[in-house]
Amino acid sequence: MGLFDFLSNDGDKKPVEPANKPAAGGATDFFGNSNQAAAQPTATQGDTYTVVSGDSLSKIAKHHYGDAAKWHQIYDANKSTIGSNPDHIEVGQVLTLPKL
């Protein structure tokens, strides 16, 4: 059955139904098979982010959490990397983004 056969509208021919999508949050490989070994890090680890030119803690918080005011949580989790001035982050620094 080609494309034109489908478009000719013979009445009883139906398009192939798409396969069921996996449940939300489930890790799958390219073929949709469950792949639990490749799941995201645990909640206690958090994500990491590498600082790029033009970044600020508030911009990172806005992008990651959707709220720029949450920059304090990023700073508190990375004081040893950032230092005493939260306005001074450097390109290439790898920051931990804690789970909220």
mmCIF file as gemmi writes it, N, C-alpha and C atoms, coordinates in Angstrom:
data_model
loop_
_atom_site.group_PDB
_atom_site.id
_atom_site.type_symbol
_atom_site.label_atom_id
_atom_site.label_alt_id
_atom_site.label_comp_id
_atom_site.label_asym_id
_atom_site.label_entity_id
_atom_site.label_seq_id
_atom_site.pdbx_PDB_ins_code
_atom_site.Cartn_x
_atom_site.Cartn_y
_atom_site.Cartn_z
_atom_site.occupancy
_atom_site.B_iso_or_equiv
_atom_site.pdbx_formal_charge
_atom_site.auth_seq_id
_atom_site.auth_asym_id
_atom_site.pdbx_PDB_model_num
ATOM 1 N N . MET Axp A 1 ? 0.85 -1.172 0 1 0 ? 1 A 1
ATOM 2 C CA . MET Axp A 1 ? 0 0 0 1 0 ? 1 A 1
ATOM 3 C C . MET Axp A 1 ? 0.891 1.229 0 1 0 ? 1 A 1
ATOM 4 N N . GLY Axp A 2 ? 0.767 2.04 -0.98 1 0 ? 2 A 1
ATOM 5 C CA . GLY Axp A 2 ? 1.55 3.25 -1.095 1 0 ? 2 A 1
ATOM 6 C C . GLY Axp A 2 ? 0.783 4.46 -0.601 1 0 ? 2 A 1
ATOM 7 N N . LEU Axp A 3 ? 1.404 5.593 -0.64 1 0 ? 3 A 1
ATOM 8 C CA . LEU Axp A 3 ? 0.788 6.828 -0.175 1 0 ? 3 A 1
ATOM 9 C C . LEU Axp A 3 ? -0.473 7.153 -0.965 1 0 ? 3 A 1
ATOM 10 N N . PHE Axp A 4 ? -0.407 6.979 -2.272 1 0 ? 4 A 1
ATOM 11 C CA . PHE Axp A 4 ? -1.572 7.307 -3.094 1 0 ? 4 A 1
ATOM 12 C C . PHE Axp A 4 ? -2.729 6.343 -2.846 1 0 ? 4 A 1
ATOM 13 N N . ASP Axp A 5 ? -2.42 5.087 -2.516 1 0 ? 5 A 1
ATOM 14 C CA . ASP Axp A 5 ? -3.482 4.147 -2.167 1 0 ? 5 A 1
ATOM 15 C C . ASP Axp A 5 ? -4.21 4.612 -0.916 1 0 ? 5 A 1
ATOM 16 N N . PHE Axp A 6 ? -3.469 5.101 0.053 1 0 ? 6 A 1
ATOM 17 C CA . PHE Axp A 6 ? -4.063 5.59 1.294 1 0 ? 6 A 1
ATOM 18 C C . PHE Axp A 6 ? -4.93 6.817 1.038 1 0 ? 6 A 1
ATOM 19 N N . LEU Axp A 7 ? -4.461 7.688 0.163 1 0 ? 7 A 1
ATOM 20 C CA . LEU Axp A 7 ? -5.185 8.923 -0.107 1 0 ? 7 A 1
ATOM 21 C C . LEU Axp A 7 ? -6.403 8.715 -0.993 1 0 ? 7 A 1
ATOM 22 N N . SER Axp A 8 ? -6.499 7.594 -1.664 1 0 ? 8 A 1
ATOM 23 C CA . SER Axp A 8 ? -7.621 7.366 -2.57 1 0 ? 8 A 1
ATOM 24 C C . SER Axp A 8 ? -8.932 7.157 -1.836 1 0 ? 8 A 1
ATOM 25 N N . ASN Axp A 9 ? -8.875 6.942 -0.512 1 0 ? 9 A 1
ATOM 26 C CA . ASN Axp A 9 ? -10.057 6.857 0.344 1 0 ? 9 A 1
ATOM 27 C C . ASN Axp A 9 ? -10.98 5.711 -0.068 1 0 ? 9 A 1
ATOM 28 N N . ASP Axp A 10 ? -10.47 4.484 0.041 1 0 ? 10 A 1
ATOM 29 C CA . ASP Axp A 10 ? -11.281 3.308 -0.255 1 0 ? 10 A 1
ATOM 30 C C . ASP Axp A 10 ? -12.261 3 0.863 1 0 ? 10 A 1
ATOM 31 N N . GLY Axp A 11 ? -12.225 3.708 1.94 1 0 ? 11 A 1
ATOM 32 C CA . GLY Axp A 11 ? -13.191 3.54 3.004 1 0 ? 11 A 1
ATOM 33 C C . GLY Axp A 11 ? -12.725 2.65 4.131 1 0 ? 11 A 1
ATOM 34 N N . ASP Axp A 12 ? -12.291 1.431 3.844 1 0 ? 12 A 1
ATOM 35 C CA . ASP Axp A 12 ? -11.957 0.499 4.921 1 0 ? 12 A 1
ATOM 36 C C . ASP Axp A 12 ? -10.483 0.501 5.286 1 0 ? 12 A 1
ATOM 37 N N . LYS Axp A 13 ? -9.661 1.187 4.535 1 0 ? 13 A 1
ATOM 38 C CA . LYS Axp A 13 ? -8.231 1.215 4.836 1 0 ? 13 A 1
ATOM 39 C C . LYS Axp A 13 ? -7.951 2.316 5.848 1 0 ? 13 A 1
ATOM 40 N N . LYS Axp A 14 ? -7.211 1.964 6.888 1 0 ? 14 A 1
ATOM 41 C CA . LYS Axp A 14 ? -6.885 2.915 7.943 1 0 ? 14 A 1
ATOM 42 C C . LYS Axp A 14 ? -5.376 3.014 8.074 1 0 ? 14 A 1
ATOM 43 N N . PRO Axp A 15 ? -4.868 4.173 8.494 1 0 ? 15 A 1
ATOM 44 C CA . PRO Axp A 15 ? -3.429 4.286 8.701 1 0 ? 15 A 1
ATOM 45 C C . PRO Axp A 15 ? -2.993 3.421 9.88 1 0 ? 15 A 1
ATOM 46 N N . VAL Axp A 16 ? -1.741 3.057 9.87 1 0 ? 16 A 1
ATOM 47 C CA . VAL Axp A 16 ? -1.185 2.27 10.962 1 0 ? 16 A 1
ATOM 48 C C . VAL Axp A 16 ? -1.172 3.112 12.217 1 0 ? 16 A 1
ATOM 49 N N . GLU Axp A 17 ? -1.633 2.549 13.317 1 0 ? 17 A 1
ATOM 50 C CA . GLU Axp A 17 ? -1.638 3.259 14.594 1 0 ? 17 A 1
ATOM 51 C C . GLU Axp A 17 ? -0.222 3.338 15.147 1 0 ? 17 A 1
ATOM 52 N N . PRO Axp A 18 ? 0.174 4.484 15.729 1 0 ? 18 A 1
ATOM 53 C CA . PRO Axp A 18 ? 1.505 4.576 16.331 1 0 ? 18 A 1
ATOM 54 C C . PRO Axp A 18 ? 1.597 3.678 17.558 1 0 ? 18 A 1
ATOM 55 N N . ALA Axp A 19 ? 2.805 3.233 17.839 1 0 ? 19 A 1
ATOM 56 C CA . ALA Axp A 19 ? 3.036 2.39 19.01 1 0 ? 19 A 1
ATOM 57 C C . ALA Axp A 19 ? 2.772 3.181 20.279 1 0 ? 19 A 1
ATOM 58 N N . ASN Axp A 20 ? 2.409 2.493 21.334 1 0 ? 20 A 1
ATOM 59 C CA . ASN Axp A 20 ? 2.189 3.154 22.613 1 0 ? 20 A 1
ATOM 60 C C . ASN Axp A 20 ? 3.478 3.783 23.096 1 0 ? 20 A 1
ATOM 61 N N . LYS Axp A 21 ? 3.357 4.977 23.624 1 0 ? 21 A 1
ATOM 62 C CA . LYS Axp A 21 ? 4.521 5.662 24.166 1 0 ? 21 A 1
ATOM 63 C C . LYS Axp A 21 ? 4.802 5.126 25.562 1 0 ? 21 A 1
ATOM 64 N N . PRO Axp A 22 ? 6.09 5.07 25.967 1 0 ? 22 A 1
ATOM 65 C CA . PRO Axp A 22 ? 6.396 4.611 27.322 1 0 ? 22 A 1
ATOM 66 C C . PRO Axp A 22 ? 5.877 5.601 28.349 1 0 ? 22 A 1
ATOM 67 N N . ALA Axp A 23 ? 5.704 5.133 29.563 1 0 ? 23 A 1
ATOM 68 C CA . ALA Axp A 23 ? 5.23 5.984 30.645 1 0 ? 23 A 1
ATOM 69 C C . ALA Axp A 23 ? 6.186 7.146 30.855 1 0 ? 23 A 1
ATOM 70 N N . ALA Axp A 24 ? 5.651 8.275 31.28 1 0 ? 24 A 1
ATOM 71 C CA . ALA Axp A 24 ? 6.46 9.468 31.515 1 0 ? 24 A 1
ATOM 72 C C . ALA Axp A 24 ? 7.536 9.182 32.548 1 0 ? 24 A 1
ATOM 73 N N . GLY Axp A 25 ? 8.725 9.662 32.284 1 0 ? 25 A 1
ATOM 74 C CA . GLY Axp A 25 ? 9.82 9.495 33.23 1 0 ? 25 A 1
ATOM 75 C C . GLY Axp A 25 ? 10.596 8.204 33.048 1 0 ? 25 A 1
ATOM 76 N N . GLY Axp A 26 ? 10.093 7.296 32.222 1 0 ? 26 A 1
ATOM 77 C CA . GLY Axp A 26 ? 10.788 6.034 32.016 1 0 ? 26 A 1
ATOM 78 C C . GLY Axp A 26 ? 11.896 6.203 30.994 1 0 ? 26 A 1
ATOM 79 N N . ALA Axp A 27 ? 13.077 5.697 31.29 1 0 ? 27 A 1
ATOM 80 C CA . ALA Axp A 27 ? 14.201 5.792 30.369 1 0 ? 27 A 1
ATOM 81 C C . ALA Axp A 27 ? 14.072 4.687 29.325 1 0 ? 27 A 1
ATOM 82 N N . THR Axp A 28 ? 14.225 5.062 28.047 1 0 ? 28 A 1
ATOM 83 C CA . THR Axp A 28 ? 14.166 4.081 26.983 1 0 ? 28 A 1
ATOM 84 C C . THR Axp A 28 ? 15.321 4.302 26.027 1 0 ? 28 A 1
ATOM 85 N N . ASP Axp A 29 ? 15.637 3.24 25.271 1 0 ? 29 A 1
ATOM 86 C CA . ASP Axp A 29 ? 16.662 3.382 24.254 1 0 ? 29 A 1
ATOM 87 C C . ASP Axp A 29 ? 16.009 3.864 22.961 1 0 ? 29 A 1
ATOM 88 N N . PHE Axp A 30 ? 16.757 3.873 21.862 1 0 ? 30 A 1
ATOM 89 C CA . PHE Axp A 30 ? 16.276 4.355 20.572 1 0 ? 30 A 1
ATOM 90 C C . PHE Axp A 30 ? 15.007 3.637 20.129 1 0 ? 30 A 1
ATOM 91 N N . PHE Axp A 31 ? 14.879 2.352 20.453 1 0 ? 31 A 1
ATOM 92 C CA . PHE Axp A 31 ? 13.755 1.561 19.997 1 0 ? 31 A 1
ATOM 93 C C . PHE Axp A 31 ? 12.576 1.574 20.962 1 0 ? 31 A 1
ATOM 94 N N . GLY Axp A 32 ? 12.671 2.327 22.055 1 0 ? 32 A 1
ATOM 95 C CA . GLY Axp A 32 ? 11.585 2.413 23.017 1 0 ? 32 A 1
ATOM 96 C C . GLY Axp A 32 ? 11.618 1.341 24.085 1 0 ? 32 A 1
ATOM 97 N N . ASN Axp A 33 ? 12.705 0.563 24.135 1 0 ? 33 A 1
ATOM 98 C CA . ASN Axp A 33 ? 12.835 -0.469 25.152 1 0 ? 33 A 1
ATOM 99 C C . ASN Axp A 33 ? 13.24 0.153 26.476 1 0 ? 33 A 1
ATOM 100 N N . SER Axp A 34 ? 12.734 -0.411 27.564 1 0 ? 34 A 1
ATOM 101 C CA . SER Axp A 34 ? 13.08 0.087 28.886 1 0 ? 34 A 1
ATOM 102 C C . SER Axp A 34 ? 14.576 -0.044 29.105 1 0 ? 34 A 1
ATOM 103 N N . ASN Axp A 35 ? 15.174 1.003 29.652 1 0 ? 35 A 1
ATOM 104 C CA . ASN Axp A 35 ? 16.619 1.025 29.845 1 0 ? 35 A 1
ATOM 105 C C . ASN Axp A 35 ? 16.902 1.659 31.203 1 0 ? 35 A 1
ATOM 106 N N . GLN Axp A 36 ? 16.596 0.949 32.267 1 0 ? 36 A 1
ATOM 107 C CA . GLN Axp A 36 ? 16.718 1.502 33.604 1 0 ? 36 A 1
ATOM 108 C C . GLN Axp A 36 ? 18.159 1.788 33.993 1 0 ? 36 A 1
ATOM 109 N N . ALA Axp A 37 ? 19.133 1.107 33.404 1 0 ? 37 A 1
ATOM 110 C CA . ALA Axp A 37 ? 20.532 1.347 33.754 1 0 ? 37 A 1
ATOM 111 C C . ALA Axp A 37 ? 20.977 2.748 33.349 1 0 ? 37 A 1
ATOM 112 N N . ALA Axp A 38 ? 20.318 3.343 32.353 1 0 ? 38 A 1
ATOM 113 C CA . ALA Axp A 38 ? 20.7 4.662 31.872 1 0 ? 38 A 1
ATOM 114 C C . ALA Axp A 38 ? 19.845 5.77 32.489 1 0 ? 38 A 1
ATOM 115 N N . ALA Axp A 39 ? 19.19 5.481 33.585 1 0 ? 39 A 1
ATOM 116 C CA . ALA Axp A 39 ? 18.321 6.463 34.221 1 0 ? 39 A 1
ATOM 117 C C . ALA Axp A 39 ? 19.13 7.638 34.747 1 0 ? 39 A 1
ATOM 118 N N . GLN Axp A 40 ? 18.432 8.732 35.035 1 0 ? 40 A 1
ATOM 119 C CA . GLN Axp A 40 ? 19.064 9.942 35.534 1 0 ? 40 A 1
ATOM 120 C C . GLN Axp A 40 ? 19.69 9.706 36.905 1 0 ? 40 A 1
ATOM 121 N N . PRO Axp A 41 ? 20.633 10.565 37.317 1 0 ? 41 A 1
ATOM 122 C CA . PRO Axp A 41 ? 21.225 10.435 38.646 1 0 ? 41 A 1
ATOM 123 C C . PRO Axp A 41 ? 20.15 10.53 39.73 1 0 ? 41 A 1
ATOM 124 N N . THR Axp A 42 ? 20.465 10.012 40.891 1 0 ? 42 A 1
ATOM 125 C CA . THR Axp A 42 ? 19.499 10.046 41.977 1 0 ? 42 A 1
ATOM 126 C C . THR Axp A 42 ? 19.258 11.477 42.429 1 0 ? 42 A 1
ATOM 127 N N . ALA Axp A 43 ? 18.178 11.693 43.136 1 0 ? 43 A 1
ATOM 128 C CA . ALA Axp A 43 ? 17.776 13.042 43.535 1 0 ? 43 A 1
ATOM 129 C C . ALA Axp A 43 ? 18.806 13.714 44.433 1 0 ? 43 A 1
ATOM 130 N N . THR Axp A 44 ? 19.565 12.943 45.178 1 0 ? 44 A 1
ATOM 131 C CA . THR Axp A 44 ? 20.524 13.553 46.088 1 0 ? 44 A 1
ATOM 132 C C . THR Axp A 44 ? 21.743 14.091 45.349 1 0 ? 44 A 1
ATOM 133 N N . GLN Axp A 45 ? 22.042 13.574 44.166 1 0 ? 45 A 1
ATOM 134 C CA . GLN Axp A 45 ? 23.216 14.018 43.427 1 0 ? 45 A 1
ATOM 135 C C . GLN Axp A 45 ? 22.995 15.351 42.733 1 0 ? 45 A 1
ATOM 136 N N . GLY Axp A 46 ? 21.824 15.591 42.167 1 0 ? 46 A 1
ATOM 137 C CA . GLY Axp A 46 ? 21.567 16.805 41.431 1 0 ? 46 A 1
ATOM 138 C C . GLY Axp A 46 ? 22.228 16.765 40.073 1 0 ? 46 A 1
ATOM 139 N N . ASP Axp A 47 ? 21.992 17.797 39.29 1 0 ? 47 A 1
ATOM 140 C CA . ASP Axp A 47 ? 22.585 17.918 37.967 1 0 ? 47 A 1
ATOM 141 C C . ASP Axp A 47 ? 23.834 18.775 38.059 1 0 ? 47 A 1
ATOM 142 N N . THR Axp A 48 ? 24.625 18.759 36.994 1 0 ? 48 A 1
ATOM 143 C CA . THR Axp A 48 ? 25.772 19.652 36.925 1 0 ? 48 A 1
ATOM 144 C C . THR Axp A 48 ? 25.591 20.59 35.747 1 0 ? 48 A 1
ATOM 145 N N . TYR Axp A 49 ? 26.249 21.718 35.812 1 0 ? 49 A 1
ATOM 146 C CA . TYR Axp A 49 ? 26.167 22.72 34.759 1 0 ? 49 A 1
ATOM 147 C C . TYR Axp A 49 ? 27.541 23.357 34.609 1 0 ? 49 A 1
ATOM 148 N N . THR Axp A 50 ? 28.013 23.49 33.386 1 0 ? 50 A 1
ATOM 149 C CA . THR Axp A 50 ? 29.287 24.143 33.115 1 0 ? 50 A 1
ATOM 150 C C . THR Axp A 50 ? 29.017 25.58 32.687 1 0 ? 50 A 1
ATOM 151 N N . VAL Axp A 51 ? 29.622 26.516 33.387 1 0 ? 51 A 1
ATOM 152 C CA . VAL Axp A 51 ? 29.413 27.946 33.158 1 0 ? 51 A 1
ATOM 153 C C . VAL Axp A 51 ? 29.953 28.336 31.784 1 0 ? 51 A 1
ATOM 154 N N . VAL Axp A 52 ? 29.149 29.109 31.042 1 0 ? 52 A 1
ATOM 155 C CA . VAL Axp A 52 ? 29.567 29.646 29.751 1 0 ? 52 A 1
ATOM 156 C C . VAL Axp A 52 ? 29.587 31.169 29.829 1 0 ? 52 A 1
ATOM 157 N N . SER Axp A 53 ? 30.177 31.791 28.833 1 0 ? 53 A 1
ATOM 158 C CA . SER Axp A 53 ? 30.293 33.248 28.797 1 0 ? 53 A 1
ATOM 159 C C . SER Axp A 53 ? 28.916 33.9 28.868 1 0 ? 53 A 1
ATOM 160 N N . GLY Axp A 54 ? 28.782 34.906 29.713 1 0 ? 54 A 1
ATOM 161 C CA . GLY Axp A 54 ? 27.534 35.633 29.869 1 0 ? 54 A 1
ATOM 162 C C . GLY Axp A 54 ? 26.622 35.086 30.955 1 0 ? 54 A 1
ATOM 163 N N . ASP Axp A 55 ? 27.021 33.983 31.579 1 0 ? 55 A 1
ATOM 164 C CA . ASP Axp A 55 ? 26.199 33.39 32.629 1 0 ? 55 A 1
ATOM 165 C C . ASP Axp A 55 ? 26.265 34.172 33.926 1 0 ? 55 A 1
ATOM 166 N N . SER Axp A 56 ? 25.212 34.056 34.705 1 0 ? 56 A 1
ATOM 167 C CA . SER Axp A 56 ? 25.171 34.505 36.089 1 0 ? 56 A 1
ATOM 168 C C . SER Axp A 56 ? 24.384 33.444 36.839 1 0 ? 56 A 1
ATOM 169 N N . LEU Axp A 57 ? 24.491 33.451 38.154 1 0 ? 57 A 1
ATOM 170 C CA . LEU Axp A 57 ? 23.752 32.456 38.924 1 0 ? 57 A 1
ATOM 171 C C . LEU Axp A 57 ? 22.245 32.627 38.718 1 0 ? 57 A 1
ATOM 172 N N . SER Axp A 58 ? 21.783 33.864 38.585 1 0 ? 58 A 1
ATOM 173 C CA . SER Axp A 58 ? 20.35 34.073 38.378 1 0 ? 58 A 1
ATOM 174 C C . SER Axp A 58 ? 19.904 33.579 37.003 1 0 ? 58 A 1
ATOM 175 N N . LYS Axp A 59 ? 20.73 33.736 35.976 1 0 ? 59 A 1
ATOM 176 C CA . LYS Axp A 59 ? 20.384 33.22 34.648 1 0 ? 59 A 1
ATOM 177 C C . LYS Axp A 59 ? 20.329 31.693 34.66 1 0 ? 59 A 1
ATOM 178 N N . ILE Axp A 60 ? 21.281 31.083 35.344 1 0 ? 60 A 1
ATOM 179 C CA . ILE Axp A 60 ? 21.302 29.619 35.441 1 0 ? 60 A 1
ATOM 180 C C . ILE Axp A 60 ? 20.071 29.131 36.2 1 0 ? 60 A 1
ATOM 181 N N . ALA Axp A 61 ? 19.731 29.808 37.302 1 0 ? 61 A 1
ATOM 182 C CA . ALA Axp A 61 ? 18.552 29.433 38.088 1 0 ? 61 A 1
ATOM 183 C C . ALA Axp A 61 ? 17.276 29.601 37.268 1 0 ? 61 A 1
ATOM 184 N N . LYS Axp A 62 ? 17.17 30.68 36.513 1 0 ? 62 A 1
ATOM 185 C CA . LYS Axp A 62 ? 15.998 30.92 35.675 1 0 ? 62 A 1
ATOM 186 C C . LYS Axp A 62 ? 15.848 29.804 34.646 1 0 ? 62 A 1
ATOM 187 N N . HIS Axp A 63 ? 16.947 29.403 34.022 1 0 ? 63 A 1
ATOM 188 C CA . HIS Axp A 63 ? 16.9 28.361 32.998 1 0 ? 63 A 1
ATOM 189 C C . HIS Axp A 63 ? 16.606 26.993 33.606 1 0 ? 63 A 1
ATOM 190 N N . HIS Axp A 64 ? 17.249 26.67 34.716 1 0 ? 64 A 1
ATOM 191 C CA . HIS Axp A 64 ? 17.124 25.327 35.288 1 0 ? 64 A 1
ATOM 192 C C . HIS Axp A 64 ? 15.872 25.157 36.149 1 0 ? 64 A 1
ATOM 193 N N . TYR Axp A 65 ? 15.559 26.15 36.961 1 0 ? 65 A 1
ATOM 194 C CA . TYR Axp A 65 ? 14.433 26.047 37.892 1 0 ? 65 A 1
ATOM 195 C C . TYR Axp A 65 ? 13.205 26.846 37.452 1 0 ? 65 A 1
ATOM 196 N N . GLY Axp A 66 ? 13.378 27.762 36.492 1 0 ? 66 A 1
ATOM 197 C CA . GLY Axp A 66 ? 12.267 28.606 36.083 1 0 ? 66 A 1
ATOM 198 C C . GLY Axp A 66 ? 12.061 29.811 36.975 1 0 ? 66 A 1
ATOM 199 N N . ASP Axp A 67 ? 13.001 30.055 37.899 1 0 ? 67 A 1
ATOM 200 C CA . ASP Axp A 67 ? 12.883 31.164 38.845 1 0 ? 67 A 1
ATOM 201 C C . ASP Axp A 67 ? 14.279 31.706 39.149 1 0 ? 67 A 1
ATOM 202 N N . ALA Axp A 68 ? 14.565 32.919 38.69 1 0 ? 68 A 1
ATOM 203 C CA . ALA Axp A 68 ? 15.893 33.509 38.875 1 0 ? 68 A 1
ATOM 204 C C . ALA Axp A 68 ? 16.227 33.721 40.347 1 0 ? 68 A 1
ATOM 205 N N . ALA Axp A 69 ? 15.201 33.865 41.191 1 0 ? 69 A 1
ATOM 206 C CA . ALA Axp A 69 ? 15.436 34.12 42.614 1 0 ? 69 A 1
ATOM 207 C C . ALA Axp A 69 ? 16.015 32.898 43.339 1 0 ? 69 A 1
ATOM 208 N N . LYS Axp A 70 ? 16.051 31.76 42.705 1 0 ? 70 A 1
ATOM 209 C CA . LYS Axp A 70 ? 16.588 30.553 43.333 1 0 ? 70 A 1
ATOM 210 C C . LYS Axp A 70 ? 18.104 30.431 43.16 1 0 ? 70 A 1
ATOM 211 N N . TRP Axp A 71 ? 18.761 31.52 42.754 1 0 ? 71 A 1
ATOM 212 C CA . TRP Axp A 71 ? 20.211 31.493 42.587 1 0 ? 71 A 1
ATOM 213 C C . TRP Axp A 71 ? 20.91 31.194 43.897 1 0 ? 71 A 1
ATOM 214 N N . HIS Axp A 72 ? 20.285 31.532 45.025 1 0 ? 72 A 1
ATOM 215 C CA . HIS Axp A 72 ? 20.889 31.286 46.337 1 0 ? 72 A 1
ATOM 216 C C . HIS Axp A 72 ? 21.154 29.795 46.558 1 0 ? 72 A 1
ATOM 217 N N . GLN Axp A 73 ? 20.231 28.941 46.109 1 0 ? 73 A 1
ATOM 218 C CA . GLN Axp A 73 ? 20.415 27.504 46.287 1 0 ? 73 A 1
ATOM 219 C C . GLN Axp A 73 ? 21.618 27.004 45.5 1 0 ? 73 A 1
ATOM 220 N N . ILE Axp A 74 ? 21.814 27.552 44.305 1 0 ? 74 A 1
ATOM 221 C CA . ILE Axp A 74 ? 22.981 27.165 43.51 1 0 ? 74 A 1
ATOM 222 C C . ILE Axp A 74 ? 24.251 27.644 44.204 1 0 ? 74 A 1
ATOM 223 N N . TYR Axp A 75 ? 24.237 28.872 44.692 1 0 ? 75 A 1
ATOM 224 C CA . TYR Axp A 75 ? 25.41 29.414 45.377 1 0 ? 75 A 1
ATOM 225 C C . TYR Axp A 75 ? 25.745 28.612 46.631 1 0 ? 75 A 1
ATOM 226 N N . ASP Axp A 76 ? 24.739 28.308 47.441 1 0 ? 76 A 1
ATOM 227 C CA . ASP Axp A 76 ? 24.974 27.554 48.673 1 0 ? 76 A 1
ATOM 228 C C . ASP Axp A 76 ? 25.574 26.178 48.391 1 0 ? 76 A 1
ATOM 229 N N . ALA Axp A 77 ? 25.17 25.556 47.294 1 0 ? 77 A 1
ATOM 230 C CA . ALA Axp A 77 ? 25.687 24.227 46.953 1 0 ? 77 A 1
ATOM 231 C C . ALA Axp A 77 ? 27.085 24.274 46.343 1 0 ? 77 A 1
ATOM 232 N N . ASN Axp A 78 ? 27.541 25.479 45.951 1 0 ? 78 A 1
ATOM 233 C CA . ASN Axp A 78 ? 28.818 25.597 45.241 1 0 ? 78 A 1
ATOM 234 C C . ASN Axp A 78 ? 29.766 26.628 45.835 1 0 ? 78 A 1
ATOM 235 N N . LYS Axp A 79 ? 29.613 26.956 47.125 1 0 ? 79 A 1
ATOM 236 C CA . LYS Axp A 79 ? 30.475 27.971 47.745 1 0 ? 79 A 1
ATOM 237 C C . LYS Axp A 79 ? 31.954 27.638 47.622 1 0 ? 79 A 1
ATOM 238 N N . SER Axp A 80 ? 32.292 26.375 47.742 1 0 ? 80 A 1
ATOM 239 C CA . SER Axp A 80 ? 33.71 25.993 47.667 1 0 ? 80 A 1
ATOM 240 C C . SER Axp A 80 ? 34.276 26.208 46.263 1 0 ? 80 A 1
ATOM 241 N N . THR Axp A 81 ? 33.446 26.133 45.248 1 0 ? 81 A 1
ATOM 242 C CA . THR Axp A 81 ? 33.896 26.345 43.873 1 0 ? 81 A 1
ATOM 243 C C . THR Axp A 81 ? 33.881 27.823 43.507 1 0 ? 81 A 1
ATOM 244 N N . ILE Axp A 82 ? 32.826 28.527 43.903 1 0 ? 82 A 1
ATOM 245 C CA . ILE Axp A 82 ? 32.64 29.924 43.509 1 0 ? 82 A 1
ATOM 246 C C . ILE Axp A 82 ? 33.465 30.873 44.371 1 0 ? 82 A 1
ATOM 247 N N . GLY Axp A 83 ? 33.527 30.615 45.657 1 0 ? 83 A 1
ATOM 248 C CA . GLY Axp A 83 ? 34.228 31.514 46.564 1 0 ? 83 A 1
ATOM 249 C C . GLY Axp A 83 ? 33.249 32.41 47.298 1 0 ? 83 A 1
ATOM 250 N N . SER Axp A 84 ? 33.752 33.483 47.865 1 0 ? 84 A 1
ATOM 251 C CA . SER Axp A 84 ? 32.925 34.336 48.718 1 0 ? 84 A 1
ATOM 252 C C . SER Axp A 84 ? 32.058 35.329 47.953 1 0 ? 84 A 1
ATOM 253 N N . ASN Axp A 85 ? 32.301 35.524 46.659 1 0 ? 85 A 1
ATOM 254 C CA . ASN Axp A 85 ? 31.539 36.491 45.872 1 0 ? 85 A 1
ATOM 255 C C . ASN Axp A 85 ? 30.663 35.755 44.848 1 0 ? 85 A 1
ATOM 256 N N . PRO Axp A 86 ? 29.349 35.688 45.081 1 0 ? 86 A 1
ATOM 257 C CA . PRO Axp A 86 ? 28.485 34.964 44.151 1 0 ? 86 A 1
ATOM 258 C C . PRO Axp A 86 ? 28.375 35.616 42.777 1 0 ? 86 A 1
ATOM 259 N N . ASP Axp A 87 ? 28.808 36.871 42.648 1 0 ? 87 A 1
ATOM 260 C CA . ASP Axp A 87 ? 28.783 37.541 41.348 1 0 ? 87 A 1
ATOM 261 C C . ASP Axp A 87 ? 29.994 37.187 40.496 1 0 ? 87 A 1
ATOM 262 N N . HIS Axp A 88 ? 30.94 36.452 41.07 1 0 ? 88 A 1
ATOM 263 C CA . HIS Axp A 88 ? 32.162 36.134 40.333 1 0 ? 88 A 1
ATOM 264 C C . HIS Axp A 88 ? 32.223 34.634 40.03 1 0 ? 88 A 1
ATOM 265 N N . ILE Axp A 89 ? 31.548 34.253 38.942 1 0 ? 89 A 1
ATOM 266 C CA . ILE Axp A 89 ? 31.684 32.877 38.458 1 0 ? 89 A 1
ATOM 267 C C . ILE Axp A 89 ? 32.495 32.931 37.176 1 0 ? 89 A 1
ATOM 268 N N . GLU Axp A 90 ? 33.237 31.878 36.914 1 0 ? 90 A 1
ATOM 269 C CA . GLU Axp A 90 ? 34.146 31.869 35.775 1 0 ? 90 A 1
ATOM 270 C C . GLU Axp A 90 ? 33.718 30.842 34.737 1 0 ? 90 A 1
ATOM 271 N N . VAL Axp A 91 ? 33.958 31.178 33.474 1 0 ? 91 A 1
ATOM 272 C CA . VAL Axp A 91 ? 33.671 30.265 32.374 1 0 ? 91 A 1
ATOM 273 C C . VAL Axp A 91 ? 34.43 28.957 32.599 1 0 ? 91 A 1
ATOM 274 N N . GLY Axp A 92 ? 33.744 27.858 32.449 1 0 ? 92 A 1
ATOM 275 C CA . GLY Axp A 92 ? 34.353 26.54 32.615 1 0 ? 92 A 1
ATOM 276 C C . GLY Axp A 92 ? 34.131 25.912 33.981 1 0 ? 92 A 1
ATOM 277 N N . GLN Axp A 93 ? 33.701 26.698 34.958 1 0 ? 93 A 1
ATOM 278 C CA . GLN Axp A 93 ? 33.406 26.131 36.27 1 0 ? 93 A 1
ATOM 279 C C . GLN Axp A 93 ? 32.243 25.153 36.139 1 0 ? 93 A 1
ATOM 280 N N . VAL Axp A 94 ? 32.359 24.027 36.831 1 0 ? 94 A 1
ATOM 281 C CA . VAL Axp A 94 ? 31.285 23.037 36.836 1 0 ? 94 A 1
ATOM 282 C C . VAL Axp A 94 ? 30.541 23.185 38.167 1 0 ? 94 A 1
ATOM 283 N N . LEU Axp A 95 ? 29.27 23.562 38.061 1 0 ? 95 A 1
ATOM 284 C CA . LEU Axp A 95 ? 28.462 23.797 39.256 1 0 ? 95 A 1
ATOM 285 C C . LEU Axp A 95 ? 27.464 22.665 39.438 1 0 ? 95 A 1
ATOM 286 N N . THR Axp A 96 ? 27.201 22.346 40.694 1 0 ? 96 A 1
ATOM 287 C CA . THR Axp A 96 ? 26.169 21.375 41.035 1 0 ? 96 A 1
ATOM 288 C C . THR Axp A 96 ? 24.847 22.126 41.175 1 0 ? 96 A 1
ATOM 289 N N . LEU Axp A 97 ? 23.82 21.645 40.485 1 0 ? 97 A 1
ATOM 290 C CA . LEU Axp A 97 ? 22.496 22.249 40.576 1 0 ? 97 A 1
ATOM 291 C C . LEU Axp A 97 ? 21.645 21.336 41.445 1 0 ? 97 A 1
ATOM 292 N N . PRO Axp A 98 ? 21.446 21.726 42.715 1 0 ? 98 A 1
ATOM 293 C CA . PRO Axp A 98 ? 20.734 20.837 43.642 1 0 ? 98 A 1
ATOM 294 C C . PRO Axp A 98 ? 19.283 20.641 43.244 1 0 ? 98 A 1
ATOM 295 N N . LYS Axp A 99 ? 18.761 19.485 43.6 1 0 ? 99 A 1
ATOM 296 C CA . LYS Axp A 99 ? 17.337 19.208 43.402 1 0 ? 99 A 1
ATOM 297 C C . LYS Axp A 99 ? 16.554 19.99 44.45 1 0 ? 99 A 1
ATOM 298 N N . LEU Axp A 100 ? 15.49 20.635 44.041 1 0 ? 100 A 1
ATOM 299 C CA . LEU Axp A 100 ? 14.671 21.418 44.978 1 0 ? 100 A 1
ATOM 300 C C . LEU Axp A 100 ? 13.394 20.701 45.287 1 0 ? 100 A 1
